[in-house]
Amino acid sequence: MFAWKDPFFRRLFVAWLLCSLMTTSAWTQSPSGNPPVEMDSTATVALTPDMADQWANLVLHGVDTEFPNKLSLVYSNPDQIGTPQEHFPAFYGCFDWHSSVHGHWVLVRLLKQSPEMPAATKIRETLSRHLTAENLKREAEFFARDENKSFERMYGWAWFLRLAMELDSFDDDDAVQWRGALEPLEQLLVERITAYLPLLTFPIRTGQHPDTGFALGQVLDYARSRDLGELEQLVISRAREFYLTDIDYPVQYEPSGHDFFSSAWNEADLMRRVLTPEEFSAWLDKFVPKLKQQLTDGTISPVSVSDVTDGKLVHLAGLNLNRAWCLQSVANHLPEQHPLVAAIRTNAREHLVAGLAYINSGHYEGDHWLATFGLYAISGVGM
């Protein structure tokens, strides 16, 4: 096992694994015991029916698991103290509010894609029980209190808007009811974002929840999907001011030990939304000028998790998936003649395979959220 600590050995092993999968179009069983990853004829990772059903059941368990729970609340008086479900009748499970929100996004997306899947009836019942007008009204009232104006800013807000977007494109009678229930909190969060962004003097660059690049990307997608021109222009102007002149990003300093995000690649994933392919190519060449070398020397390579039972250390599993979707979106937006498109796509795929192996490990520390990152990465959401 000592050889696994050698970056060269790790890349050699991953390359061997990928070659095996690509040449056999076979199945591979992950070390965590999750469903097999199926490789299609174009050597891309595909969501199999077994994966979808197991991920759905993983999330269904989480969204109704109230404890353990991390509330991270500010109370202004003792009368406000309550249980997670008392505060959040819709999003009380999955250990924390944002994980519950993006868990609901998983359920909506899987139901929309596979309405006949074995878990479909349970998904529909759960969503109908959670996403009611009364439940979301109470959650909006919680967020409206002044002491909660920064609660879940902006990571949880971004995932809530992603959930709204998913329901917008779901032609289903129940989904219409669920979507309508979101509107009071949705309106409040849009107002909060509009008020907050002009006051944010500097972007937050971190491998965890507060990262500004990730949130702005989600908000921009939402603004465009809803034809909210003023919000779209606000996000674009903030993105340009924060990131347009960035050069020589020190990608070698990522990740930190608890990261589930790459702030560097979240930023690139945002800027490809803002710039034309030609502009983005020029920006990327300055942002990561040694990218050709760093894609092959181990600087930007999948990472392993030393302990999946540690809620912080298992964040690194999510980092692999986050890098996978960001790198793939970067490659998709570059001009096809860009010399690094193929290498970026290969690197993205290595990260995807590595990250998927940790989903459904049997340990709630990662199982309460990793299916979200897996589905986001494998589905090409937002690309």
C-alpha positions, -999 to 999 in steps of 0.1 A, spaced: 0 0 0 30 23 5 33 28 -33 -1 46 -34 15 76 -17 37 81 -48 19 105 -72 34 88 -102 22 54 -91 -13 68 -85 -15 83 -120 -1 50 -135 -28 30 -118 -56 54 -128 -43 53 -164 -43 15 -164 -78 14 -149 -92 38 -175 -75 19 -204 -90 -13 -191 -125 2 -190 -122 19 -224 -110 -12 -242 -135 -36 -227 -166 -14 -223 -169 -34 -191 -181 -29 -156 -160 -20 -126 -170 -25 -90 -159 4 -68 -140 -2 -35 -168 14 -16 -194 -11 -27 -216 12 -47 -232 1 -80 -209 -6 -109 -199 22 -133 -208 14 -168 -186 26 -197 -204 32 -230 -190 29 -265 -176 64 -264 -157 56 -232 -178 80 -211 -192 72 -177 -229 66 -178 -255 66 -151 -269 30 -150 -304 22 -137 -289 4 -107 -268 35 -99 -298 58 -102 -320 36 -79 -293 32 -53 -285 69 -53 -322 77 -50 -325 54 -20 -294 69 -4 -309 103 -6 -344 92 4 -329 79 36 -310 111 42 -338 136 37 -358 120 65 -329 115 88 -332 144 113 -302 135 135 -273 139 135 -277 175 124 -255 205 121 -277 236 125 -251 265 127 -278 290 138 -278 323 155 -305 327 182 -315 361 194 -337 348 222 -344 314 238 -378 311 223 -362 305 189 -344 273 200 -359 243 183 -352 210 165 -341 208 129 -376 199 117 -392 227 137 -369 252 120 -370 235 85 -401 214 79 -390 208 43 -352 206 45 -345 191 80 -326 160 70 -292 151 54 -272 165 84 -275 202 72 -299 224 53 -279 227 21 -274 190 18 -311 184 22 -318 210 -5 -294 194 -30 -306 160 -20 -341 171 -31 -325 182 -63 -312 147 -68 -347 132 -62 -363 156 -87 -338 150 -114 -338 113 -111 -376 112 -111 -377 134 -141 -352 113 -160 -365 79 -149 -402 81 -139 -405 43 -139 -375 36 -117 -382 14 -87 -378 42 -62 -401 66 -82 -432 61 -60 -412 67 -28 -395 98 -44 -429 113 -54 -444 107 -19 -414 122 -2 -413 153 -24 -450 158 -19 -446 156 18 -417 179 21 -423 205 -6 -456 219 5 -467 255 5 -469 255 43 -435 240 49 -418 264 25 -437 294 39 -423 285 74 -388 282 60 -391 316 42 -402 331 75 -371 317 92 -348 331 65 -365 365 66 -354 371 102 -325 396 104 -303 373 124 -305 348 96 -296 370 67 -263 353 62 -275 317 69 -264 294 40 -250 324 21 -244 316 -8 -239 279 -11 -273 268 1 -289 296 -17 -273 285 -50 -285 249 -46 -320 261 -38 -320 280 -71 -307 249 -89 -336 230 -74 -360 256 -87 -344 254 -122 -348 216 -122 -385 219 -114 -390 246 -140 -383 220 -168 -403 192 -152 -436 187 -171 -455 170 -143 -486 179 -123 -470 172 -89 -439 191 -100 -460 222 -107 -472 221 -71 -437 216 -57 -423 244 -78 -450 268 -67 -442 260 -30 -406 272 -35 -416 307 -46 -417 326 -13 -382 315 -3 -370 318 -39 -381 355 -40 -365 362 -7 -331 346 -17 -331 365 -50 -336 398 -30 -308 387 -6 -284 380 -35 -292 412 -52 -285 432 -20 -254 412 -10 -233 411 -42 -227 448 -45 -215 448 -9 -191 419 -15 -157 437 -18 -136 406 -26 -145 371 -38 -143 343 -13 -117 318 -25 -120 286 -5 -124 249 -11 -156 247 9 -191 262 11 -185 300 9 -166 298 -24 -179 327 -45 -171 312 -79 -194 282 -75 -223 303 -62 -221 329 -90 -221 302 -116 -253 287 -102 -270 321 -98 -260 331 -134 -276 299 -147 -307 306 -127 -309 343 -139 -306 332 -175 -331 304 -172 -357 328 -157 -348 357 -180 -338 379 -151 -317 404 -170 -308 426 -141 -296 397 -119 -277 383 -149 -259 415 -155 -251 419 -118 -235 385 -117 -215 391 -149 -202 424 -137 -192 409 -103 -175 380 -120 -155 402 -143 -145 425 -115 -135 396 -93 -118 373 -117 -111 388 -152 -75 399 -144 -65 368 -124 -32 354 -136 -8 326 -125 -33 309 -101 -13 287 -77 -32 255 -85 -3 235 -69 -16 247 -35 -49 229 -40 -64 210 -23 -63 218 14 -71 189 36 -108 195 39 -116 207 4 -146 195 -15 -142 223 -41 -114 235 -62 -117 273 -60 -95 276 -91 -117 254 -113 -149 268 -99 -136 302 -111 -129 288 -145 -163 272 -146 -178 306 -139 -157 325 -164 -165 301 -193 -202 312 -187 -192 348 -189 -167 349 -218 -168 338 -255 -148 307 -263 -120 329 -278 -120 352 -248 -121 323 -224 -92 306 -241 -70 337 -238 -81 341 -201 -73 305 -193 -39 307 -208 -30 335 -184 -50 321 -154 -31 287 -155 -1 293 -178 15 259 -169 -17 239 -174 -1 216 -200 25 205 -176 2 204 -145 -22 181 -162 4 154 -164 29 160 -136 5 151 -108 -4 187 -98 -40 183 -110 -48 146 -103 -74 126 -84 -70 124 -46 -77 97 -22 -96 98 11 -78 84 40 -108 79 62 -144 79 48 -158 79 83 -144 114 90 -169 140 79 -142 165 69 -116 142 53 -143 126 31 -147 161 15 -119 151 -8 -142 126 -25 -163 156 -35 -133 175 -47 -127 148 -74 -162 152 -86 -161 190 -85 -129 190 -105 -145 165 -130 -175 187 -139 -154 219 -139 -127 205 -161 -152 190 -185 -171 223 -188 -138 241 -194 -129 217 -222 -164 220 -237 -162 258 -239 -127 261 -254 -123 263 -291 -120 227 -304 -86 235 -319 -72 244 -285 -42 221 -279 -53 210 -244 -89 201 -249 -82 163 -251 -59 164 -221 -84 183 -200 -111 159 -209 -90 129 -200 -81 145 -167 -117 153 -160 -127 117 -166 -100 104 -143 -114 126 -115 -149 114 -123 -141 77 -120 -121 84 -88 -149 104 -72 -177 80 -81 -159 52 -62 -167 69 -29 -205 72 -33 -225 48 -12 -197 39 11 -220 29 39 -209 58 61 -233 88 65 -204 112 67 -202 111 29 -234 94 20 -256 123 31 -243 144 2 -219 127 -23 -247 114 -46 -254 150 -54 -219 157 -66 -219 125 -85 -252 132 -103 -242 168 -111 -209 156 -126 -222 126 -145 -252 145 -159 -233 175 -173 -256 199 -154 -250 236 -163 -227 228 -192 
